[in-house]
Amino acid sequence: MATADPFSEPFGTLFGDQITVAHGSPTGYTYSGAAQPIADISLHPGSHALHYGSTCFEGLKAHTQLDGSVAIFRLNDHIARFRISIGLLRLPVPDTDLLRDMFMQAAVANLEHTPPQPGSLYLRPTMLGMDPNIGAAAAPSETSLLYVLTSPVGDYFAGGIRPLSLLLETKTPRTTPHFGSIKSGANYVMALGPTLDAKAAHGVDQVLFATSGDTTETGAANFFMVDDHRLITRHLDDSFLHGVTRSSIITMATDLGYTIEERSIPASEILERTGDTEMFLSGTAAIIAPIGSLISESGTSKIGDGQPGPNTLKLRQALVDVQSGAAADPHNWRTTVE
Ligand SMILES: Cc1ncc(COP(=O)(O)O)c(C=O)c1O
């Protein structure tokens, strides 16, 4: 039972007490149709996911609205991305309707754990390849376990909105180029070592991966540059996660009259723009997190005056307003939890 305060506990360490669970096989998924109490799961020690990494997840949020109701932000887009990740891992892909039911029922069952703004109920749908077969390195898992876990959350970066410090990493990649768009644990553990090393050596918050000068993202968030007229972010390809927040920001910035540039971002361009361009990270967990400084081979560069810039704050407010029901929802991004 999540009775502790999500604003004082680290992000992701509290859990809702209900979970939805389904089992996949070559003939489809079986789901009881209702949430059940959260409990430990039982895995065969030879499960495919444990040995060959056939596991992925999603991350989305249900927000308390100004009128007291709760709405999931961009439910359909997260379902679509989850199905892509599952398919790329060659696991049995559940129908959209099943995922919708399971996401929604997990949110309904944990409604009482949904914190007030600016907190939210984070949903963590998870998929595991379950075939007990340690000889299946080159074969997919035909059976799977699918569940939707929830976590009442406050701020992802302890300390709320504060300018982050990043290391610009041009040598070590975050992950392999063809795997980057899958929301799979392997990608995160590959980024973990370089991130811990950068924290220890430079005291930074995160690493911005710009392998061979091609800037993509950090270990868990997308990267943007913005000034009064233009929003710049990396064009989509398989090398990084196609953030739903990224897509929301592009749409909102277009609505607000910004010119959008989705293109390659050389690391050298970032360093040239530190004086006159705002920079920020985006993600479901991070929302919009301003970058205050960058450490590179040429030393430490302050981004602007080192404080969150006006365009960053404007976009952040626009996003928070549509998530919380304070603004209209012209693109139908909110789905009421009921
Ligand atoms: C590697 C990575 N990049 C980007 C993002 C942002 O994606 P989204 O906006 O869909 O949360 C995330 C997720 O949270 C992530 O884990």
The ligand as an SDF file (V2000), in Angstrom:
LIG
                    3D

 16 16  0  0  0  0  0  0  0  0999 V2000
   15.9270    6.7100  -23.2450 C   0  0  0  0  0  0  0  0  0  0  0  0
   14.7560    7.6010  -23.1590 C   0  0  0  0  0  0  0  0  0  0  0  0
   14.6540    8.6380  -24.0080 N   0  0  0  0  0  0  0  0  0  0  0  0
   13.5980    9.4670  -24.0080 C   0  0  0  0  0  0  0  0  0  0  0  0
   12.5720    9.2960  -23.1090 C   0  0  0  0  0  0  0  0  0  0  0  0
   11.3950   10.1940  -23.1540 C   0  0  0  0  0  0  0  0  0  0  0  0
   10.2950    9.4890  -23.6790 O   0  0  0  0  0  0  0  0  0  0  0  0
    8.8190    9.8800  -23.2550 P   0  0  0  0  0  0  0  0  0  0  0  0
    8.6880   11.3260  -23.5400 O   0  0  0  0  0  0  0  0  0  0  0  0
    7.9580    9.0510  -24.1080 O   0  0  0  0  0  0  0  0  0  0  0  0
    8.6980    9.5640  -21.8250 O   0  0  0  0  0  0  0  0  0  0  0  0
   12.6340    8.2460  -22.1980 C   0  0  0  0  0  0  0  0  0  0  0  0
   11.5690    7.9960  -21.2430 C   0  0  0  0  0  0  0  0  0  0  0  0
   11.0660    8.1810  -20.4140 O   0  0  0  0  0  0  0  0  0  0  0  0
   13.7400    7.3890  -22.2100 C   0  0  0  0  0  0  0  0  0  0  0  0
   13.8320    6.3660  -21.3460 O   0  0  0  0  0  0  0  0  0  0  0  0
  1  2  1  0
  2  3  1  0
  2 15  2  0
  3  4  2  0
  4  5  1  0
  5  6  1  0
  5 12  2  0
  6  7  1  0
  7  8  1  0
  8  9  2  0
  8 10  1  0
  8 11  1  0
 12 13  1  0
 12 15  1  0
 13 14  2  0
 15 16  1  0
M  END
$$$$
